[in-house]
Amino acid sequence: MSKNTIYSKIFLVLFLFCILLMVFNILYLAGTGKHLISGEDIASYAKNNRSETIQKIKADRGSIYSYDGELLVSDRTAYNVTAYISDQRQGVGDTVAYVDNPDLAAKILAPYVNQDESTVYARLTTDGLWQTTFKCYLNSVEKQALEEELKANNINGIEFDKTATRSYMYKHFSSYLLGLVNTNDDDPTNVVRTGAFGIEAAYEEILAGQDGRIVYQADSDGHAISGGVISEYDAVNGDSIYLSLDSELQNMLETKLDEAMEKSGASKMWCGFMDAHTGRMLAMASRPDFDLTDRSSLENWTDLFLTYAYEVGSVAKPFVYMTAIDQGVYDGSATYQSGTIKVNGTNNTVRDWNYGQGWGTITFDEGLVRSSNTAIVTLLQDKVDFDDYTNRLKQLGFFQSTTIDGLSVAGGVAAYESTDSPYDKVSIGFGQASTYSPIQILKAYSVFANDGRTVEPYFVDRIVKADGTVSYSATGREYSDQIFSSEAVAHVSELMTRVINDEIGTGKTYQSDEVLIMGKTGTGQLYDSSTGTYSSTAYTYTFAGTAPADDPQVVVFIGMEGPDNSANSTYLAEVVKALMPQAVAKVSNTSTNTTTTTSEVTLDSYVNQSTDFARTRLEQTGLNYVIIGDGQSIKKQSPAMGTTVSSASTVYLLTDASSYALPDFTGWSRKDVASYMQLFDIPISFSGTGNVKSQDVAPGTNILEMTELVIELDG
């Protein structure tokens, strides 16, 4: 054998050995991440030293709906405007890639970016800047209009940055309860939105969801390498929240409060309706509030129904009476001298509301019907154990701060606790020298429907995940221990029915032909903290009550601060009488529906289904439906998936058409108009109550070209 042959075989053996060693090393590296010979941790080194870039996938913020499935708040696509102003920016070929005509550009941009022309011009001509961004959150219609105007005038260097903003269907819908979102978009690649107050803040984690991300391997310049995905994490969209508020009642309340404010000249007004047995808040509003679609209208952050504590006046009197009955010291037929009474141990005199004239010698029962202050002082000074009385007030929830569904509730104060003044002690009985938040009074009056126990109010009815799974459902019926006996509740309920329906009652303006109301009125001078005295010109007017009187289903509390005007009680009564029959009917229907499952349907998702398929499925359910547009597939639906609706409800389906003609809404209900238009994320303003009388945009108009709709109702 020649030497060449021997060397060739040796070379071949060595070559094969190296190949096997390399293959084994590769397999070993793949399995352990370490180099076979050196033992170096190659995987960790590569991970720690490779260049990566991350693309964030933004989660959609959850929507907020009314109890009956009407969309109130949602995300919508918006656009900010970026103007490139440096002449160093190069375009393709001869194309100018910067704003070379700032005079005309400023004139065109100004109305779109909500800045005056001179300010826009100054920003477009700032030396040393590469670009300037106007955070104006244009909708798609506004973006298209601006694009066309820029193109027609040959304006260069303007681009649009896609982002998301919060869209509110109504300008006024329990604005403080819904709340607003703060947006930090200083970094366009990482827009951060967080709830500022209201439900948006209290349920931040639930609404926000969780952003996803894609991690790419990057080149030396930090650019993602095509196909170089290292890891990927999907975004988890936020959950949707269904409030307890009924959309029809809430919108009616907003309208009625506006009317009452205008008639009375009040500076403040508030009102809330609650299911007396479950604690579900049916409607709640206050004035002043703010326009949800215009953040600049937010001047005061105080929610008058939750966080404003004040002297409520005579609506506090029934609690003195029930305490006296339970202590065994009350005789309704016993008499006392009305008019004036001196407070023991002081020089203070308490007078009845008719300037101390009183009504002579009257019974204690008549004293509550007439709202006599001297009856309260007589009971507290001569009969009632004060410690037991104030303990019951605290059991009702007074004088202690708390939260409801994550929202703060003002606790109020009792002056006697710091002063130990005899005058302050008796004054608490007629709602002075003590403060209460409206929702505390609403809760306290639920004792008249629950055999002397309170029920806890709530605002969030259910939380639904993006896949339609219900992750939370309010159980309601969180009762306190029994605070007052059945006998005390029954007797005082009878007296409060007389307050409204007896000739001598102080609440006759609250008489209704549709439902029997019982309750207690309150009127008082407004305390001026700057002078330490009660005003002679500013008053509070309040009413707390339930209906129907013989079987309470709904609790209401309404109040206002305003000028001394006897008609103010009438204006408040108009609000209560307009809504109470509807509220009672709503509660009765809800109670019936919980046991009649055949009258309810839980909606499936029809989004991304073919139009024909959705039509067939809805016909099988027996639901009414309206298909909007002539597209072949469904883009959106209203009400949303997972919403439970009655079999008489209408489902609206938006197809993928290129245009949509606005209907003639004449005769439609407010709710049907809202359900239809919410598919287009277009704000609606309603005036009045009832059905549609007129609309400010002509039927047949392409809805995609609209930015707002104003509807006048016939009631």
C-alpha positions in Angstrom: 0.0 0.0 0.0 1.5 3.4 -1.0 2.0 6.2 1.5 -0.5 8.3 -0.4 -3.2 5.7 0.1 -2.4 5.5 3.8 -2.5 9.3 4.2 -5.8 9.4 2.3 -7.4 6.9 4.7 -6.0 8.7 7.8 -7.4 12.0 6.4 -10.8 10.4 5.7 -11.0 8.9 9.2 -10.0 12.3 10.8 -12.5 14.1 8.6 -15.3 11.7 9.5 -14.4 12.0 13.2 -14.6 15.8 13.0 -17.9 15.6 11.3 -19.3 13.3 13.9 -17.9 15.5 16.7 -19.5 18.6 15.1 -22.8 16.8 14.8 -22.7 15.6 18.4 -21.7 19.1 19.6 -24.7 20.6 17.8 -27.0 18.0 19.3 -25.5 18.5 22.7 -25.8 22.3 22.3 -29.4 22.0 21.3 -30.2 19.9 24.2 -28.2 21.6 27.0 -27.4 25.1 25.6 -23.7 24.4 26.5 -20.6 23.9 24.3 -19.4 20.2 24.4 -15.6 21.0 24.7 -15.5 24.3 26.7 -18.6 23.8 28.7 -19.6 27.5 28.0 -23.3 28.3 28.3 -23.8 29.4 24.7 -27.6 29.7 25.0 -27.4 32.2 27.9 -24.6 34.1 26.1 -26.7 34.4 22.9 -29.8 35.4 24.9 -27.9 38.1 26.9 -26.0 39.5 23.9 -28.3 39.3 21.0 -30.0 42.5 19.8 -33.8 42.5 20.2 -36.6 44.8 19.4 -40.1 44.7 20.8 -43.4 45.5 19.1 -46.2 46.2 21.6 -49.7 44.9 20.8 -52.1 47.3 22.6 -55.1 45.7 24.3 -58.5 47.2 23.6 -60.0 48.8 26.7 -63.2 47.2 27.8 -66.5 48.9 27.0 -69.2 50.1 29.5 -72.8 49.3 29.0 -76.1 50.1 30.7 -78.0 47.4 32.5 -80.1 46.8 29.4 -77.1 46.5 27.1 -76.9 49.9 25.6 -73.3 50.9 24.7 -72.2 53.9 26.8 -68.4 54.0 26.5 -66.0 52.3 24.1 -62.7 52.6 22.3 -62.7 54.1 18.8 -59.9 54.6 16.3 -58.6 58.2 16.3 -55.9 60.1 14.4 -53.4 62.7 15.5 -51.8 65.0 13.0 -48.0 65.2 12.6 -46.5 68.0 10.5 -42.9 67.5 9.3 -41.4 71.0 9.2 -37.7 70.5 8.6 -36.6 71.2 5.1 -33.9 68.5 5.6 -36.6 65.8 5.3 -36.3 64.2 1.9 -39.1 62.7 -0.1 -39.1 60.3 -3.0 -37.7 61.9 -6.2 -38.8 65.5 -6.4 -41.6 65.1 -3.9 -41.5 67.7 -1.1 -41.7 65.9 2.3 -42.1 68.8 4.7 -44.6 71.7 5.1 -43.3 74.2 2.6 -46.4 76.5 2.8 -46.9 77.1 6.5 -49.3 80.0 6.0 -51.9 78.0 4.1 -51.2 74.9 6.1 -52.0 76.7 9.4 -55.2 78.1 8.0 -56.4 74.6 7.0 -55.2 72.8 10.1 -56.5 75.2 12.7 -60.2 74.2 12.9 -59.2 70.5 12.9 -56.7 70.7 15.7 -58.7 73.1 17.8 -56.1 75.8 17.9 -56.1 79.3 16.5 -54.3 79.9 13.2 -51.5 82.0 14.7 -50.7 79.2 17.2 -50.6 76.6 14.5 -48.4 78.8 12.3 -45.9 79.4 15.1 -45.6 75.6 15.6 -45.1 75.0 11.9 -42.3 77.6 11.7 -40.4 76.7 14.9 -36.6 76.6 14.1 -34.7 73.5 14.8 -37.6 71.1 15.0 -38.0 68.1 12.8 -41.7 67.7 13.4 -44.6 68.8 15.6 -47.6 66.7 16.5 -51.2 68.0 17.1 -53.1 65.7 19.5 -56.5 66.3 18.2 -58.0 62.8 18.0 -59.8 63.1 14.7 -62.4 60.5 13.8 -62.3 58.8 10.4 -64.7 61.3 8.9 -62.7 64.3 10.0 -59.4 62.6 8.9 -60.8 62.0 5.4 -62.0 65.6 5.2 -58.7 67.0 6.2 -56.8 64.7 3.8 -58.9 65.9 0.9 -58.4 69.5 1.9 -54.7 69.2 2.2 -54.5 67.4 -1.2 -56.6 69.9 -2.9 -54.3 72.7 -1.7 -51.1 70.8 -2.4 -50.0 70.9 1.2 -47.1 68.5 1.9 -45.5 67.0 5.0 -48.7 66.2 6.9 -49.2 62.6 8.1 -51.6 60.9 10.5 -50.8 58.9 13.5 -53.4 56.2 14.3 -54.3 55.9 18.0 -57.3 55.1 20.1 -59.5 57.3 22.2 -62.5 56.8 24.5 -65.8 57.4 22.8 -68.9 58.4 24.8 -72.4 57.8 23.3 -74.0 60.5 25.4 -72.9 63.9 26.6 -74.7 63.4 29.9 -75.3 60.0 31.4 -74.4 59.9 35.1 -71.1 61.6 34.1 -69.4 61.3 37.4 -70.3 57.6 37.8 -68.9 56.7 34.3 -65.8 58.9 34.8 -63.0 59.8 32.3 -59.7 58.4 31.2 -56.3 60.1 31.2 -54.2 59.6 28.1 -50.4 59.8 28.0 -49.4 59.7 24.3 -46.1 61.5 24.6 -44.6 58.3 23.1 -46.8 57.4 20.1 -45.5 53.8 20.2 -46.7 53.4 23.8 -49.9 55.2 24.4 -50.9 54.8 28.1 -54.5 55.3 29.2 -55.6 55.1 32.8 -59.0 55.8 34.5 -59.1 59.3 36.1 -62.2 58.8 38.3 -65.5 57.1 38.4 -66.0 53.5 37.1 -63.1 54.1 34.6 -60.7 54.5 37.6 -62.3 52.1 40.1 -62.2 49.2 37.6 -59.0 50.2 35.9 -57.3 46.8 36.0 -60.5 45.0 34.7 -61.1 47.5 31.9 -57.5 48.0 30.8 -56.7 44.4 29.9 -53.1 43.4 29.3 -50.9 44.5 26.3 -49.3 41.8 24.2 -45.9 41.9 22.5 -43.8 40.4 19.7 -40.1 40.1 20.4 -38.0 40.2 17.2 -34.3 39.6 16.7 -32.8 42.9 15.5 -29.9 43.8 13.3 -27.0 46.1 14.3 -29.2 49.2 13.7 -32.0 47.9 15.9 -34.3 47.1 13.1 -36.4 43.9 13.3 -35.1 41.1 11.1 -37.8 39.7 8.8 -39.0 36.3 10.1 -36.9 36.7 13.3 -39.7 36.3 15.8 -38.2 35.2 19.1 -41.4 35.1 21.2 -45.0 36.3 20.9 -47.6 37.1 23.5 -51.2 37.9 22.6 -52.9 41.0 24.0 -55.8 40.3 26.4 -58.5 42.8 25.8 -60.2 44.4 28.8 -63.5 43.1 30.2 -66.7 45.0 29.6 -68.8 46.3 32.5 -72.5 46.4 32.6 -73.8 49.0 35.0 -77.0 48.7 37.1 -78.5 51.8 35.4 -81.4 51.5 33.1 -80.7 53.5 30.0 -84.3 54.8 29.5 -84.7 55.9 33.2 -81.3 57.4 33.2 -81.9 59.5 30.1 -85.3 60.6 31.3 -83.7 61.7 34.6 -81.0 63.7 32.9 -83.7 65.5 30.9 -86.0 66.1 33.9 -83.1 67.5 36.0 -82.2 69.9 33.3 -85.8 71.2 33.2 -86.0 71.5 37.0 -82.7 73.3 37.1 -83.8 75.8 34.5 -87.2 76.5 36.3 -85.8 76.7 39.8 -82.5 78.6 39.3 -80.9 76.0 41.6 -77.2 75.9 42.0 -77.1 72.2 42.8 -79.5 69.3 42.2 -79.2 65.5 42.6 -81.5 62.5 42.3 -81.3 58.7 42.6 -83.7 55.8 42.2 -82.9 52.4 43.6 -84.5 48.9 43.6 -85.7 48.8 47.2 -85.2 45.1 47.6 -81.9 44.3 45.7 -80.0 47.6 46.0 -79.7 47.9 42.2 -79.3 51.6 41.3 -81.7 52.3 38.5 -80.8 55.9 37.8 -78.6 58.6 39.3 -77.7 62.1 38.2 -76.6 65.4 39.6 -76.2 69.0 38.5 -73.9 70.6 37.7 -72.1 67.8 35.9 -70.0 67.8 32.8 -70.2 66.9 29.1 -68.5 63.5 28.7 -67.5 64.3 25.1 -65.9 67.6 26.1 -63.3 67.3 28.9 -63.0 71.1 29.2 -66.5 71.2 30.7 -65.2 69.4 33.8 -64.9 72.2 36.4 -65.7 70.4 39.6 -64.7 66.8 40.5 -67.4 66.4 43.2 -70.1 63.7 42.6 -73.0 65.3 44.5 -74.8 62.0 45.0 -71.8 60.1 46.5 -69.3 62.5 47.9 -71.3 65.6 48.9 -72.5 65.6 52.5 -74.9 68.3 53.7 -77.7 68.9 56.1 -80.7 67.1 54.7 -83.4 68.6 56.9 -86.7 66.9 57.8 -86.2 63.7 55.8 -84.3 62.6 59.0 -87.4 62.8 61.2 -88.8 59.3 60.5 -85.8 57.7 62.2 -86.6 59.5 65.5 -90.1 58.2 65.4 -89.2 54.6 64.7 -86.6 54.6 67.5 -89.2 55.9 69.9 -91.6 53.2 68.9 -89.0 50.5 69.4 -88.0 51.8 72.8 -91.6 51.6 73.9 -91.9 55.3 74.6 -94.1 56.4 71.8 -97.8 57.0 71.9 -99.0 58.4 68.5 -102.3 59.7 70.0 -100.5 61.6 72.8 -100.4 65.3 72.4 -97.8 68.1 72.8 -97.7 71.8 72.3 -96.4 72.8 68.8 -94.9 76.1 67.8 -91.8 76.7 69.8 -89.8 74.8 72.4 -86.7 75.7 74.5 -83.8 73.3 74.4 -83.0 72.1 77.9 -79.8 73.5 79.4 -79.4 76.2 76.7 -80.8 79.6 75.6 -81.8 78.1 72.2 -85.3 77.9 71.0 -86.5 75.6 68.2 -89.4 76.7 66.1 -91.7 74.9 63.7 -91.2 75.7 60.1 -94.3 78.1 59.9 -92.2 80.7 61.8 -93.0 79.1 65.1 -96.7 79.5 64.9 -97.3 75.8 65.0 -100.7 74.2 65.1 -101.6 74.4 68.7 -101.9 71.1 70.7 -101.6 68.2 68.3 -100.8 64.5 68.4 -97.3 63.1 67.8 -98.7 61.3 64.7 -99.9 64.6 63.3 -96.5 66.1 64.2 -94.7 63.9 61.6 -97.4 64.5 59.0 -97.0 68.2 59.5 -93.2 67.9 59.8 -93.1 69.5 63.2 -89.6 70.3 64.6 -91.0 70.7 68.1 -92.3 67.1 68.0 -88.8 65.9 67.4 -87.3 68.0 70.2 -90.0 66.8 72.6 -89.3 63.1 71.7 -85.5 63.5 72.0 -85.5 65.5 75.2 -88.3 63.8 77.1 -88.7 60.2 75.8 -86.0 58.7 73.5 -82.7 57.2 74.8 -80.2 59.3 72.8 -77.4 56.7 72.8 -79.6 54.0 71.4 -81.0 56.5 68.8 -77.5 57.5 67.5 -76.4 53.9 67.5 -79.3 53.1 65.1 -78.3 56.1 62.9 -74.8 54.5 62.6 -76.4 51.1 61.8 -78.2 52.9 59.0 -74.7 53.8 57.6 -74.5 57.5 58.6 -71.4 59.3 59.8 -68.9 56.8 58.4 -67.1 56.9 55.1 -67.3 53.8 52.9 -67.1 52.7 49.3 -69.6 51.2 46.8 -68.1 49.3 44.0 -64.8 51.0 44.6 -66.3 54.5 44.6 -65.9 56.6 47.7 -68.9 57.7 49.7 -68.8 60.7 52.0 -69.5 59.7 55.6 -70.9 63.0 56.9 -70.5 64.2 60.4 -72.6 64.7 63.6 -71.7 67.9 65.4 -72.8 66.6 68.8 -69.9 64.1 68.8 -67.4 67.0 69.1 -69.5 69.6 70.9 -71.7 67.5 73.2 -74.1 70.4 72.8 -77.8 69.8 73.8 -78.8 71.9 70.9 -76.8 69.9 68.4 -78.2 66.7 69.9 -81.8 67.6 69.2 -81.0 69.3 65.9 -79.8 66.0 64.5 -83.4 64.7 64.7 -84.6 67.2 62.2 -81.5 66.9 59.9 -79.4 69.8 61.1 -76.1 69.9 62.9 -75.3 66.8 61.0 -74.5 66.0 57.4 -75.3 63.1 55.1 -74.5 62.1 51.5 -77.6 61.5 49.3 -76.8 57.9 48.7 -76.8 57.3 52.5 -80.3 58.6 52.7 -81.4 56.5 49.8 -79.9 53.4 51.5 -81.5 54.3 54.9 -85.0 54.6 53.4 -84.7 51.1 52.1 -85.7 50.0 55.6 -89.3 50.7 54.7 -89.2 48.0 52.0 -87.1 45.4 53.9 -88.7 45.0 57.3 -86.4 47.5 59.1 -83.2 46.4 57.3 -81.2 48.4 54.8 -80.0 47.0 51.5 -76.6 47.8 50.1 -76.7 49.9 46.8 -74.6 48.8 43.9 -73.7 50.2 40.4 -72.0 47.3 38.7 -74.4 44.6 37.6 -72.0 42.2 35.8 -68.6 42.0 34.2 -68.2 40.2 30.9 -65.0 39.0 29.3 -64.2 39.4 25.6 -65.3 35.9 24.8 -68.7 36.5 26.4 -68.0 34.7 29.7 -69.6 36.4 32.7 -66.8 36.7 35.3 -68.9 38.6 37.9 -72.6 39.1 38.5 -74.0 41.2 41.3 -76.0 39.1 43.7 -77.8 42.1 45.3 -79.7 41.7 48.5 -76.9 42.5 50.9 -79.0 43.3 54.0 -78.0 44.8 57.3 -79.2 43.4 60.6 -82.7 44.5 61.5 -82.5 48.1 62.8 -86.2 48.8 63.3 -89.0 46.5 64.2 -91.8 45.6 61.7 -94.3 47.5 63.9 -92.2 50.7 63.8 -91.7 50.4 60.0 -95.4 49.8 59.5 -96.6 52.7 61.7 -94.2 55.3 60.3 -94.9 54.1 56.7 -98.6 54.9 57.4 -97.6 58.4 58.6 -95.4 59.0 55.5 -98.2 57.9 53.3 -100.3 60.7 55.0 -97.5 63.2 54.4 -98.1 62.8 50.7 -101.8 62.0 50.5 -103.4 63.8 53.6 -104.8 67.3 53.3 -102.5 68.4 56.1 -99.4 66.7 54.7 -96.3 68.7 53.7 -95.7 66.5 50.6 -99.0 66.9 48.7 -97.1 68.0 45.6 -95.8 64.4 45.3 -99.2 62.9 44.9 -99.4 60.8 41.8 -102.4 59.4 39.9 -100.3 56.5 38.6 -98.6 55.2 41.8 -99.1 55.7 45.5 -96.1 57.3 46.9 -95.0 57.7 50.6 -92.2 59.8 51.9 -90.9 62.8 53.7 -90.1 66.3 52.5 -87.3 68.5 53.9 -86.7 72.2 53.6 -84.0 74.2 55.4 -81.7 77.2 55.3 -78.3 76.5 53.9 -75.5 76.7 56.4 -72.8 79.3 55.4 -69.5 78.1 56.8 -67.9 81.5 56.1 -70.2 83.3 58.5 -71.0 80.4 60.8 -74.7 81.1 60.4 -77.7 79.9 58.3 -78.4 81.8 55.1 -81.6 83.8 54.8 -81.6 83.5 51.0 -80.2 80.0 50.1 -82.2 76.9 51.0 -82.1 73.1 50.6 -85.2 71.2 49.4 -85.3 67.5 49.6 -87.6 64.5 49.3 -87.1 60.8 50.3 -89.7 58.2 49.7 -90.8 54.8 48.3 -93.5 53.5 46.0 -95.9 51.8 45.9 -96.6 52.8 49.5 -98.4 49.5 50.3 -95.6 47.4 48.8 -92.4 49.4 48.3 -90.4 48.5 45.2 -88.4 51.6 44.5 -86.7 54.1 46.8 -86.0 57.7 45.6 -84.1 60.6 47.0 -84.0 64.0 45.4 -82.6 67.3 46.6 -81.5 70.8 45.5 -79.8 73.9 46.8 -81.3 77.2 45.5 -83.1 80.4 46.3 -86.0 80.7 48.7 -88.9 79.7 46.4 -91.9 77.7 47.5 -92.3 76.4 43.9 -89.0 74.5 44.2 -90.6 71.6 45.9 -93.0 71.4 42.9 -90.1 71.2 40.5 -88.6 68.3 42.4 -92.0 66.6 42.6 -92.3 66.8 38.8 -89.1 64.8 38.5 -90.2 62.1 40.9 -93.7 61.8 39.5 -92.4 61.5 35.9 -90.0 58.7 36.7 -91.5 56.8 39.6 -94.2 54.9 37.7 -91.7 53.9 35.1 -89.2 52.8 37.7 -91.7 50.7 39.5 -92.7 49.1 36.2 -89.1 48.4 35.4 -88.4 46.7 38.7 -91.6 44.7 38.5 -90.7 43.5 35.0 -87.2 42.5 36.1 -88.6 40.6 39.0 -91.0 38.7 36.7 -88.4 38.0 34.1 -86.0 36.3 36.6 -88.5 33.5 36.9 -89.8 33.5 33.3 -86.9 32.3 31.3 -88.9 31.8 28.1 -89.2 35.6 27.8 -85.4 36.1 27.8 -82.7 35.4 25.2 -79.0 35.7 25.8 -77.5 37.0 22.6 -74.8 35.1 20.6 -72.1 36.8 18.7 -73.0 37.4 15.0 -69.9 39.4 14.3 -67.8 38.1 11.3 -70.7 35.7 10.4 -72.3 36.0 7.0 -75.4 38.2 6.8 -77.5 35.2 5.7 -76.3 33.1 8.5 -77.0 35.8 11.1 -80.5 36.3 9.6 -81.3 32.6 9.8 -80.1 32.3 13.4 -82.1 35.3 14.6 -85.2 34.1 12.9 -84.8 30.9 14.9 -84.6 32.8 18.2 -87.8 34.7 17.3 -86.1 38.1 18.0 -86.8 41.1 16.0 -83.8 42.3 14.0 -82.7 45.0 11.6 -79.8 44.5 9.2 -78.1 47.7 8.3 -76.4 48.1 4.9 -76.2 45.7 2.0 -72.9 44.0 3.0 -72.2 40.3 3.0 -71.0 39.9 6.5 -71.6 41.4 10.0 -69.2 43.9 11.4 -71.0 44.9 14.6 -74.1 44.1 16.6 -76.2 45.9 19.2 -76.9 44.8 21.9 -73.6 43.1 22.4 -72.9 39.3 22.7 -73.8 38.0 26.1 -76.6 40.6 26.8 -79.8 39.1 28.0 -82.8 40.7 26.3 -86.5 40.1 26.2 -88.1 38.3 23.3 -89.7 41.6 22.2 -86.3 43.3 21.8 -84.7 44.3 18.5 -81.2 43.3 17.5 -79.3 45.6 15.1 -76.7 44.2 12.8 -74.2 46.3 10.9 -72.9 44.8 7.7 -69.6 45.6 5.8 -71.3 47.9 3.4 -69.5 51.0 1.9 -72.2 53.5 3.0 -75.3 53.6 5.2 -78.3 55.8 4.7 -79.6 57.5 7.9 -83.2 56.4 8.6 -86.1 58.6 9.3 -86.3 58.1 13.1 -89.7 59.7 13.5 -91.8 57.7 15.9 -88.8 55.6 17.1 -88.2 55.1 20.8 -85.1 56.8 22.3 -83.6 53.4 23.1 -84.0 52.1 19.5 -82.3 55.2 18.1 -79.5 54.8 20.5 -79.1 51.1 19.8 -79.0 51.8 16.0 -76.5 54.7 16.2 -74.1 53.2 18.7 -72.9 50.9 16.0 -71.4 53.9 14.3 -69.8 55.5 17.5 -71.6 58.7 16.8 -72.6 60.8 19.9 -76.4 61.5 20.3 -78.1 64.4 22.1 -81.7 63.9 23.1 -84.1 66.5 24.3 -87.4 65.7 25.9 -88.9 62.3 26.6 -91.0 59.8 24.6 -90.6 59.0 21.0 -88.7 60.8 18.2 -90.3 64.0 16.9 -87.5 65.4 14.8 -83.8 64.9 13.9 -81.2 67.5 12.9 -79.7 65.4 10.0 -81.9 64.6 7.0 -82.9 61.0 6.4 -80.8 59.4 3.6 -77.6 61.1 4.7 -74.6 58.8 4.6 -74.0 58.1 8.3 -70.2 57.7 7.7 -70.1 61.5 7.0 -71.8 62.4 10.3 -70.1 63.4 13.5 -73.2 64.0 15.8 -76.9 63.6 15.9 -79.4 65.7 17.7 -82.9 64.1 18.4 -86.0 65.9 19.7 -88.5 63.7 21.5 -92.2 64.5 21.6 -92.7 64.4 25.4 
